[in-house]
Structure formats: C-alpha cells, structure tokens
Amino acid sequence: MQVSAGDLSYEWIEDWASFPDSPAARSGWAHHGVIDAAAGDVIVCHQAEATILMFDTDGSLTRSVPTDLLEIHSMTCGRVDGQLNLWVSDPGAKRSPELKYDYPPGERKGQAAKLDHDGQIVQSIFAPDLPVYDDGVYSPTAVAVFDDLLGGNGDVWVADGYGQSYLHRYDRDGNLLASFNGEESAAGRFDTPHGLMIDTRKSEPELYVADRANARIVGLDLEGEFKRVINSGILSTPCAFATDGEVLAVAELRARMSLLDSEDRLIGYLGGNEVVCDRPGWPNALDENGSPVRPSDAELSAGKFNCSHGIAIDGSGNIYVPEWLIGGHFTKLQKI
C-alpha cells in the first residue's frame, strides 16, 4: 500500500519488525519511542519489559539488551567528548495487565538515564529540588542532548511530560541549570510536553518541544529563550519528531503523522485516521466486561494509524512508527 503527502510517497509495511513472541509481549501495553542509530540499527523497546531491542532495516532482531529501568518511554543518542551513549526517559510507572491496565499505586521513581553499550545505567537524573516536586510527581517522557555532533556543550534537556509539565536543562554532569513551564515567555504554560528534539534545519539549532495537550510545537533556543509557537490549526497531538533533510515528521497520538517543510508549514498528513480515536477503549478495544484488550487486526487498518507515539527516520528517508496499545504495533514507511 502506498501513502503520500505532497511530493513525498511511501510504501506502508505492516508489522515489519520481528518482535520476540511471548505472553508478556502480547499483553504488555507498548508505550515506547524509537530511534535510528548511526550504525544503521533501528532501536525500540520491548512491549512489556524495559529491554532494548535492535533491528536491522529489514526488521530482523540483531540484539536484545535488558536494563534496570521500569519503562523505556523515549530514547536518544548523544555523543559527548567522543563517547556515544543512549539516553532514555523512564516515567517511573508502567500499566499493568494484572490491574486491568491501571498504573500500580505508590510513588513513581521517574528518571532520565544515560546507558552504556550494555544497557547499564551510568548516570541518572531524578526530580530536581524544586517546590513543585514537594508533592508533585516527576515522570519524564523525553530527553534531548546538545551533543558533539551538533557542536553542542553536552547539555541535557528533560521533559517532565507526565508529571508537572516542566522542562529542565542540565549540564553534562547532571547539574540543574534552569527549569521552564512556559509561563516565562509568550508561549504560556506547557501541558504535557511529551517529546523533544534539537532541530538543525535552520541557521542556528533550536529545541523543539512537542507540547501535546496544547496541540502545538514550542521552539526555544539552546539557552531556553522562546522563539516561536508552531500550530496554526495544523497539529492535534504532537508526540515525537524526526527529520529527513528539510522535512520534519511529527508523530501525532490521534492517529496520524504530520509532515512540515523547512519553515514548519504543513506539507500534508500520512495515515490519517482520527475517527478511530472515538472508538470505545481507544487506543485499545474493550471486551465484553469492558476491560481493555488489543484491537483486532481488522481494527488496525493498513494505511491508517491508530495511535502514533514515536518516530524515527533512517539515512534513506524511511520512517518507523511504534504505536501506543496492547501488544504494540510497529509500521515502516519505506520512502519511494
């Protein structure tokens, strides 16, 4: 099946990756991101476990790396002083099938974590010492690193998207430099700043924030100064970003992908299927007892997204999109 937006066309490839099959994988509510590694691997997380899975671009599993995290929600690679590490956000909670997919009770121990090649945690950034966290949850959803490849200083940006809707800037050693909630500028208060990306398509790199519940992208400079809001009615629920040259691809939770040009103008949508979001139980289905279950294959329509949550683009312009539902759903859009 072929999908297009503007002059861009892709072959839609369903379930292209060979995920290991297990009862946990089938019952786990996948809630993860994806990245394209410099070596050509496509890196994603297991549906139920905090295990990193690496695939080649044909979808064959090449490596499995367990971690001591609770959940791997999003990932990014950062090279600082020549050392390449994987940074992940761990919201500190995972929906449990034993609890009918509610979150377990108790304190969340969210963190942003830097991992080595073997999945070992070499640095953790926990909740900063701010009044908002005296009683408030810290539940990070994204990390961005201003690294060597971008001419950066190693700063680490953390989005507390599922907690207090704050954005925190740290130096490479994890020392807090500044915190933002949007009220410091004309942007206004963030609401679920879910995804982060350092955008290099313009003359100066900028930090893009997927401010999901506000249906917008907020652009900041790398000191945290407000630059712009990208909305104009073109976005609904931006979750995550990836770029292919001058094109910005935005995974939107409400069942579509938006493609923007170098000036952040809409090129078009791929896989648009917002009507599915009105289905009882979305992004899942409901059984006869009203409990969440995985949608049927017929409900996961080819050529239509259900709940786009993460996004990555490889060096050939192919797009990879994991979705947020029981058992997971992972689509490849092969550039034509």
VOSELUM-581930 format. One record per residue: y, z, x of N, C-alpha, C in turn. Coordinates in steps of 0.1 Angstrom, whole numbers, padded with zeros to 4 digits, always signed. Each point is the difference from the previous one (the first is absolute). Example, Ala and Ser with C-alpha at 12.3 -4.5 7.8 and 13.67 -1.06 7.14 Angstrom:
// residues 2
-0057+0078+0132+0012+0000-0009+0012+0000+0009 +0011-0007-0004+0011+0000+0009+0011+0008-0008 
***
This chain:
// residues 336
-0012+0000+0008+0012+0000-0008+0012+0000+0009 +0010-0008-0004+0013-0001+0008+0011+0006-0008 +0009+0008+0007+0012+0006-0005+0012-0004+0008 +0011-0001-0006+0012-0006+0007+0013+0008-0004 +0009+0000+0009+0014+0004-0003+0009-0008+0008 +0009-0007-0006+0009-0009+0008-0009-0010+0007 +0003-0002+0013-0008-0009+0008-0012+0006+0006 -0003+0013-0003-0011+0007+0007-0012+0000-0009 -0011-0004+0005-0013-0001-0008-0011+0007+0008 -0009+0007-0008-0011+0008+0006-0013-0003-0008 -0011+0001+0007-0013+0001-0007-0003+0014-0003 -0003+0004-0012-0003+0013-0004-0015+0003+0002 -0003+0010+0009-0014+0003+0004-0003+0014-0005 -0009+0001-0010-0003+0013-0006-0010+0008+0010 +0002+0013+0001-0009+0009+0007-0005-0007+0013 +0009-0004+0008-0003-0007+0012-0006+0009+0011 +0002+0013-0001-0005+0009+0011-0013+0006-0004 -0009+0002+0009-0013+0006-0002+0001+0015+0002 +0005+0007-0010+0000+0015+0000-0014+0005+0000 -0002+0011+0008-0013+0007-0001-0002+0005-0014 -0012-0002-0006-0003+0005-0013-0006+0013+0000 +0004+0009-0009-0005+0014-0001+0005+0005-0013 -0007+0011-0006+0006+0006-0012+0014+0005+0002 +0003+0005+0011+0014+0005+0002+0010-0012+0000 -0004-0011+0006+0009-0011+0000+0002-0006-0014 -0010+0000-0008+0001-0005-0013+0008+0009-0009 +0000+0014+0002+0006+0009-0008+0014+0004+0005 +0003-0002+0013+0013+0004+0005+0011-0008-0005 +0011+0007-0003+0012-0006-0005+0008-0005+0012 -0001-0013+0004+0007-0005+0012+0015+0001-0002 +0006+0005+0011+0014+0002-0001+0006-0002+0014 -0002-0012+0005+0003-0002+0014+0008-0012+0003 +0006-0001+0012+0007-0011+0005-0009-0008+0009 +0007-0010+0007-0008-0009+0009+0010-0005+0010 -0005-0003+0012+0009-0006+0011-0009-0010+0007 +0008-0010+0006-0006-0010+0009+0002+0005+0014 -0010+0002+0008+0001+0004+0013+0003-0011+0010 +0006+0003+0011+0003-0011+0010-0012-0007+0005 -0012+0007+0000-0012-0006+0005-0007-0010-0011 +0006+0000-0012-0005-0009-0010-0008+0007-0011 -0002+0013+0002-0008+0007-0010+0009+0003-0012 -0006+0001-0011+0007+0005-0013-0005+0014-0002 +0009+0010+0000-0004+0014+0000+0004+0005-0014 -0010+0007-0006+0002+0006-0013-0008+0013+0000 +0000+0007-0011-0007+0013-0001-0011-0001-0010 -0010+0008+0002-0011+0002-0010+0005+0004-0013 -0007-0004-0011+0005+0003-0014+0000+0015-0002 -0009+0008+0005-0002+0014-0003+0002+0009+0012 -0002-0005+0012+0000+0009+0012+0012-0004+0009 +0004+0009+0008+0011-0002+0009-0006-0007+0013 -0006-0011-0002-0007-0008+0010+0007-0013+0002 +0004-0004+0012+0007-0012+0002-0011-0011+0002 +0002-0011-0007-0009-0012+0000+0008-0012+0006 -0007-0006+0009+0006-0012+0007-0008-0012-0004 +0007-0011-0004-0007-0012-0004+0006-0012+0008 -0008-0010+0003+0006-0012+0005+0005-0008-0011 +0007-0011+0003+0007-0007-0011-0009-0007-0009 -0013-0001+0003-0010-0005-0009-0006+0011-0010 +0004+0012+0002-0004+0011-0008-0013+0008+0005 -0004-0003+0012-0011+0007+0005+0004+0013+0006 -0007+0011-0003+0004+0013+0006-0004+0001+0015 +0010+0003+0008-0002+0000+0014+0000+0014+0006 +0006+0010-0007+0000+0014+0005+0003+0009-0011 -0005+0012+0001+0002+0011-0010+0004+0012+0008 +0012+0006-0003+0005+0012+0008+0003+0011-0009 -0008+0011+0000+0003+0012-0009+0011+0007+0006 +0008+0008-0008+0011+0008+0004-0002+0014-0007 +0009+0009+0005+0000+0013-0006+0011+0002-0011 +0005-0011-0005+0010+0000-0010-0006+0002-0014 +0008+0003-0010-0005+0000-0013+0000-0014-0007 +0012-0007+0002+0001-0013-0005+0009-0008+0009 -0004-0013+0001+0009-0009+0008+0007-0009-0010 +0013+0003-0003+0007-0007-0011+0006-0013+0006 +0007+0001+0011+0006-0012+0006-0002+0001+0015 +0002-0012+0007-0002+0000+0014+0010-0009+0007 +0003+0002+0012+0008-0009+0008-0004+0002+0015 +0001-0010+0008-0002+0001+0014+0014+0002+0007 +0000+0008+0010+0012+0002+0008-0003+0000+0015 +0007-0008+0008-0002+0000+0015+0012+0007+0006 -0002+0012+0006+0011+0007+0006-0003+0003+0014 +0008-0004+0010-0002+0001+0014-0014-0006+0004 -0002-0012-0007-0012-0007+0003-0013+0005-0006 +0000+0011-0007-0011+0006-0006-0001-0004-0015 -0011-0007-0004-0001-0004-0014-0008+0010-0008 +0006+0005-0011-0007+0009-0009+0002-0004-0014 -0009+0005-0008+0000-0002-0015+0007+0013-0006 +0010-0003-0008+0006+0011-0008-0004-0001-0014 -0003+0011-0007-0005+0000-0014+0008+0010-0007 +0001-0002-0013+0006+0011-0009-0012+0005-0008 -0001+0013+0000-0010+0007-0008+0007+0009-0011 +0000-0004-0012+0007+0008-0011-0005+0014-0002 -0012+0003+0006-0005+0014-0002-0008+0002-0012 -0003-0010-0008-0008+0002-0012-0007-0013-0003 -0012+0001-0006-0008-0012-0004-0006+0003-0014 +0002-0010-0009-0006+0001-0013-0015+0001+0001 -0006+0009-0008-0014+0003+0001-0008-0004-0012 -0010-0008+0001-0009-0003-0011-0006+0012-0007 -0002+0010+0008-0006+0013-0006+0010+0006-0009 +0013-0002+0001+0010+0005-0008+0005-0010-0010 -0008-0010-0003+0005-0011-0009+0012-0007+0006 +0001-0001+0013+0010-0007+0007+0014+0007-0001 +0000+0013-0002+0012+0008+0002+0000+0004+0015 +0012+0004+0004+0002+0006+0013-0006+0014+0001 -0007+0004+0011-0004+0014+0001+0011+0009+0000 -0002+0012-0006+0011+0010+0000+0002+0006+0014 +0012+0006+0002+0002+0006+0013+0011-0007+0008 +0003+0006+0011+0011-0005+0009-0004-0014+0006 +0010-0009+0001-0002-0012+0007+0004+0001+0015 -0008-0004+0009+0004+0000+0014+0002-0014+0005 +0011-0006-0006+0003-0013+0004+0005-0001+0014 -0001-0012+0007+0004-0002+0013+0002-0015+0003 +0008-0003+0010+0000-0013+0007-0007+0003+0013 -0010-0008+0003-0009+0002+0012-0001-0012+0009 +0001+0002+0013-0003-0010+0010-0014+0001+0005 -0007-0011-0001-0015+0000+0004-0002-0008+0012 -0010+0004+0008-0003-0008+0012-0011-0011-0004 -0005-0007+0009-0010-0011-0003-0012+0005-0006 -0004+0013+0002-0012+0005-0006+0002+0008-0013 +0013-0001-0006+0003+0007-0012+0003+0014+0001 +0002+0005+0013+0004+0014+0002+0015+0002-0002 +0003+0011-0007+0015+0003-0002+0006+0005+0013 +0010-0007+0005+0007+0004+0012+0014+0005-0003 +0005-0001-0012+0013+0005-0003+0000+0001-0016 +0005+0011-0005+0002+0002-0014+0014+0004-0003 +0006-0006-0011+0013+0004-0005-0002+0006-0014 +0002+0013-0001-0002+0007-0013+0014+0001-0006 +0001+0008-0011+0012+0001-0008+0011+0006+0009 +0012-0006+0000+0011+0006+0008+0005+0013-0006 +0007+0008+0008+0005+0013-0004+0013-0003-0007 -0001-0003-0013+0011-0003-0008-0002+0008-0013 +0011+0004-0007-0001+0008-0012-0008-0007-0011 +0001-0013+0000-0007-0008-0011-0015+0002+0000 -0005+0004+0012-0014+0002+0002-0004+0015-0001 +0009+0009-0004-0004+0014-0001-0010+0001-0011 +0002-0007-0011-0009+0000-0011-0005-0014-0004 +0006-0010+0007-0003-0014-0004-0012-0006+0009 -0007-0009-0006-0011-0007+0006+0005-0010+0010 -0007-0001+0011+0002-0010+0011-0012-0010-0001 +0002-0012-0004-0011-0009-0002+0004-0014+0005 -0001-0003+0013+0004-0013+0006-0008-0012-0005 +0007-0011-0002-0006-0012-0004+0002-0012+0010 +0008+0002+0010+0003-0011+0009+0006+0005+0013 -0003-0008+0011+0005+0003+0013+0005-0014+0006 +0011+0001+0007+0005-0012+0008+0004+0005+0013 -0003-0008+0011+0003+0004+0014+0009-0011+0006 +0012+0005+0005+0009-0009+0007-0005-0001+0014 -0009-0010+0003-0008+0001+0012+0004-0010+0010 -0007-0001+0012+0003-0008+0011+0002-0015-0004 -0009-0005-0008+0000-0014-0004+0012-0004-0007 +0007+0010-0006+0012-0003-0008+0013+0004+0009 -0003+0004+0012+0011+0004+0009+0005+0014-0004 -0008+0008-0006+0003+0013-0006-0001+0012+0009 +0003+0011-0005+0000+0013+0008-0011+0009-0004 -0010-0005-0008-0011+0008-0003+0002+0009-0012 +0011-0001-0007+0003+0009-0012-0011-0003-0010 -0004+0011-0007-0010-0001-0011+0007+0003-0013 -0002-0008-0010+0006+0002-0013-0011+0003-0010 +0001+0010-0008-0010+0004-0009+0006+0001-0014 -0007-0007-0010+0005+0000-0014-0009+0011-0007 +0007+0010-0006-0007+0010-0008+0000-0005-0015 -0008-0011-0002+0001-0007-0013-0006+0008-0012 -0011+0008+0003-0006+0007-0011+0004+0014+0000 +0009+0004+0008+0005+0014+0000+0014+0001-0005 +0010+0001+0009+0013+0003-0004+0009-0013+0000 -0006-0011+0002+0008-0013+0001+0011+0001+0010 -0004+0004+0012+0008+0001+0012-0004-0010+0010 +0009-0004+0009-0003-0008+0012+0004+0008+0012 -0009+0001+0010+0002+0009+0012-0001-0009+0012 +0009+0002+0009+0001-0007+0013-0003+0010+0011 -0010-0003+0009-0004+0008+0011+0001-0007+0013 +0001+0007+0011-0001-0007+0013-0015-0002+0003 -0002-0006+0011-0014-0003+0004-0009+0013+0002 +0007+0011+0002-0008+0012+0002-0001+0008-0013 +0004-0005-0011-0001+0006-0013+0011+0010-0003 +0011+0000+0007+0011+0008-0003+0009-0006-0011 +0003+0008-0010+0008-0006-0011+0014-0003+0004 +0004-0012-0003+0014-0005+0003+0009+0000-0012 -0006-0004-0011+0008+0000-0013-0009-0002-0012 +0005+0004-0011-0007-0002-0013+0009-0006-0010 -0005-0008-0009+0008-0007-0009-0007+0000-0014 +0008+0001-0011-0006-0001-0013+0007-0011-0008 +0009-0008+0007+0008-0010-0007+0013+0004-0005 +0002+0012-0002+0013+0005-0005+0011+0000+0010 -0003-0002+0013+0010-0001+0010+0008-0013+0000 -0004-0009-0008+0006-0014+0000+0001-0005-0014 +0005-0013+0000+0001-0007-0013-0014-0003-0006 -0011+0002+0007-0013-0003-0005-0003+0009-0012 +0003+0013+0001-0004+0009-0010-0014+0005+0002 -0004+0010-0007-0012+0008+0002-0013-0009+0000 -0008+0001+0011-0013-0006+0000-0009+0005-0011 -0009-0008-0004-0010+0004-0010-0013-0007+0004 -0009+0008+0006-0013-0006+0006+0003-0010+0010 +0006+0003+0012+0001-0009+0011-0014-0002+0006 -0007-0010-0005-0014-0001+0002-0004-0008+0013 +0007-0010+0004-0003-0008+0012+0012-0001+0009 -0003-0003+0013+0010-0001+0011-0004-0012+0008 +0010-0007+0005-0002-0011+0010+0013-0002+0008 -0002-0002+0013+0012-0004+0008+0000-0015+0000 +0011-0005-0006+0002-0014-0003+0007-0006+0012 -0005-0011+0006+0006-0006+0012+0004-0015-0004 +0002-0003-0012+0003-0014-0004+0015-0002+0002 +0008+0010+0001+0015-0002+0001+0004+0003+0015 +0013-0001+0003+0004+0001+0014-0002+0014+0006 +0000+0010-0009-0002+0014+0004-0012+0005-0008 -0009+0007+0006-0011+0006-0008+0005+0010-0010 -0007+0000-0012+0004+0010-0010-0013+0006-0006 +0002+0012-0005-0011+0007-0007+0001-0003-0015 -0011-0006-0005-0001-0003-0014-0009+0011-0007 +0005+0006-0011-0006+0010-0008-0004-0005-0013 -0013+0000-0003-0005-0004-0014+0002+0012-0009 +0012+0000-0007+0003+0011-0009-0006-0003-0013 -0012+0004-0002-0009-0006-0010+0005+0003-0015 +0002+0013-0003+0004+0003-0013+0014-0004-0004 +0008-0003+0010+0013-0006-0002+0000-0015-0001 -0011-0006+0002-0002-0015-0001+0009-0007+0009 +0001+0004+0013+0009-0006+0010-0005+0002+0014 +0006-0007+0009-0001+0002+0014+0013+0005+0005 +0000+0010+0009+0012+0005+0006+0000-0003+0015 +0010-0007+0005+0001-0003+0014+0009+0009+0007 -0005+0005+0012+0008+0010+0008+0000-0006+0014 +0010+0004+0008-0001-0003+0015-0010+0010+0006 -0002-0001+0013-0010+0009+0006+0006+0013+0004 +0012+0003-0004+0006+0013+0000-0001+0007-0014 -0003-0008-0010-0001+0005-0013+0012-0003-0009 +0009-0008+0006+0012-0003-0008-0003-0011-0010 +0005+0002-0012-0003-0009-0011+0006-0014+0002 -0008-0010-0003+0004-0014+0002+0001-0007-0014 -0011+0000-0008+0000-0007-0012-0011+0004-0009 +0001-0003-0013-0010+0001-0010-0005-0014-0004 -0013-0002+0000-0006-0013-0004-0007+0003-0014 +0006-0006-0010-0006+0001-0013+0003-0012-0009 +0012+0001-0006+0004-0012-0009-0010-0004-0010 -0008+0010-0005-0010-0003-0010-0012-0007+0004 -0002-0002+0013-0011-0008+0005-0013+0008+0003 +0002+0014+0002-0011+0008+0004-0003+0010-0012 -0013+0004+0000-0004+0010-0010-0005+0013+0006 -0009-0001+0009-0006+0012+0006-0004-0003+0015 +0010-0002+0009-0004-0004+0014-0007+0012+0006 -0012-0004+0007-0008+0010+0006-0001-0001+0015 -0001-0013+0005-0002-0002+0014+0005-0014+0004 +0002-0002+0013+0006-0012+0005-0009-0007+0011 +0002-0013+0002-0005-0007+0012+0008-0013+0001 +0001-0005+0012+0008-0012+0002-0008-0011+0006 +0004-0013-0004-0006-0012+0006+0012-0008+0004 +0004+0001+0012+0013-0007+0005+0011+0006-0008 +0008-0009-0007+0011+0005-0008-0003+0005-0014 -0013-0001-0004-0004+0003-0013-0004+0015-0001 +0006+0007-0009-0004+0014-0003-0009+0001-0012 -0012+0005+0002-0010+0002-0011+0000+0014-0004 +0002+0003-0013+0001+0013-0005-0012+0003-0010 -0009+0009+0003-0010+0004-0010+0006+0009-0010 -0001-0004-0013+0005+0008-0011-0011+0005-0008 +0001+0013-0003-0011+0007-0007-0003-0006-0013 +0010-0004-0007-0002-0006-0014-0004-0014+0002 -0012-0002+0007-0008-0012-0001+0007-0013+0003 +0007+0000+0012+0005-0013+0005+0004+0002+0015 +0003-0011+0006+0006-0001+0013+0013-0008-0001 +0010+0005+0006+0013-0007+0001+0002-0006+0014 +0005-0012+0000+0003-0006+0013+0015-0002+0001 +0007+0005+0010+0014-0001+0002+0003-0008+0013 +0012-0007+0000+0003-0008+0011+0008+0009+0010 +0005-0007+0011+0007+0008+0011+0012+0007-0005 +0006-0004-0011+0012+0007-0006-0004+0009-0012 -0013+0002-0001-0006+0009-0010+0002-0005-0014 +0000-0013-0001+0001-0007-0014-0014-0003-0004 -0003+0001-0013-0013-0003-0005-0005-0014+0002 -0011-0002+0006-0007-0013+0001-0009-0002-0012 -0007+0011-0004-0009+0000-0011-0010+0011+0000 -0009+0000-0010-0010+0010-0001-0014-0006+0001 -0009+0008+0006-0014-0004+0001-0009+0010-0008 -0009-0005-0007-0010+0008-0007+0006+0009-0011 +0011-0004-0006+0007+0008-0010-0009+0003-0012 -0001+0013-0004-0009+0003-0010+0004+0014-0007 +0014+0001-0002+0005+0013-0004-0006+0005-0014 -0005-0009-0008-0005+0004-0013-0012+0009+0002 -0007-0001+0011-0012+0009+0002+0004+0014+0002 +0013+0003+0004+0004+0014+0002+0002+0007-0013 -0001-0007-0012+0000+0007-0013-0013+0003-0005 -0011-0003+0008-0014+0003-0005-0002+0015+0001 -0007+0006-0010-0003+0014+0001-0008+0003+0013 +0005+0010+0007-0007+0004+0012+0004-0007+0013 +0009-0010-0001+0004-0008+0012+0005+0010+0011 -0004-0003+0012-0006-0012+0005-0015-0002-0002 -0006+0011-0005-0014-0001-0003-0002-0003-0015 -0012+0002-0005-0004-0001-0014-0004+0014-0004 -0003+0001-0013-0005+0013-0005-0014-0002-0007 -0008+0010+0002-0014+0000-0006+0001+0005-0014 -0011+0001-0007+0000+0005-0014+0005+0014-0002 +0000+0008+0011+0005+0013+0000+0015+0001+0004 +0006-0011+0003+0014+0000+0005+0002+0003+0014 -0011+0000+0008+0001+0003+0015+0002-0013+0007 +0007+0000+0012+0002-0012+0008-0013-0005+0005 -0001-0014-0001-0011-0007+0007+0006-0013+0006 -0008-0005+0009+0004-0013+0006+0001-0011-0011 +0011-0008+0001+0000-0012-0010-0012-0009+0003 -0004-0007-0010-0010-0010+0001+0005-0012+0009 -0010-0008+0005+0004-0011+0007+0009-0010-0008 -0003+0000-0013+0008-0009-0009+0014+0005-0001 +0002+0013+0001+0014+0005+0000+0007-0002+0013 -0007-0002+0011+0006-0002+0013+0001-0015+0001 +0009-0007-0006+0001-0014-0001+0003-0007+0013 -0007-0010+0004+0003-0008+0012+0014-0006-0002 +0008+0000+0010+0014-0005-0001+0010+0009-0005 -0004+0012-0004+0009+0010-0006-0002+0013+0006 +0010+0007+0004-0001+0013+0006-0001+0010-0012 -0005+0012+0004-0002+0011-0009+0010+0011+0003 +0001+0003+0013+0008+0012+0005+0002-0001+0015 +0008-0010+0004+0002-0002+0014+0006+0012+0007 -0006+0005+0011+0005+0012+0006+0004-0001+0014 -0007-0008+0008+0003-0002+0014+0000-0015+0003 +0005-0004+0012+0001-0014+0003+0000-0001+0016 -0006-0011+0005+0001-0003+0014-0001-0016+0001 +0006-0005+0010+0000-0015+0002-0004-0002+0015 -0010-0009+0002-0004-0002+0014+0008-0011+0006 -0004-0004+0012+0008-0010+0008+0000-0014-0006 -0010-0002-0009+0000-0014-0006+0006+0000-0014 +0007+0011-0004+0006+0001-0012-0008+0004-0012 -0013+0003+0003-0009+0005-0011+0004+0014-0005 -0001+0002-0012+0004+0013-0006-0012+0008-0005 +0000+0013+0003-0011+0009-0004+0006+0011-0009 -0006+0002-0012+0005+0010-0009-0011+0009-0006 +0000+0013+0004-0008+0009-0007+0006+0006-0012 -0008+0003-0010+0005+0005-0013-0004+0014-0003 +0007+0007-0009-0001+0014-0002-0008+0003-0013 -0013+0001+0002-0009+0002-0011-0014+0005+0005 -0008+0005-0009-0013+0005+0003-0009-0011+0006 -0005+0003+0012-0008-0010+0007+0007-0010+0008 +0013-0001-0002+0009-0009+0008-0002-0014-0004 +0009-0008+0004+0000-0015-0002+0009-0006+0011 -0005-0009+0008+0006-0005+0012+0000-0015+0000 +0012-0006-0001+0002-0014-0001+0006-0006+0012 -0004-0012+0004+0006-0008+0011+0006-0012-0006 +0013-0002+0003+0006-0013-0004+0002-0008+0013 -0008-0010+0001-0001-0009+0012+0011-0011-0001 +0009+0000+0009+0011-0009+0000-0005-0014+0001 +0006-0009-0008-0004-0014+0000+0011-0008+0007 
***
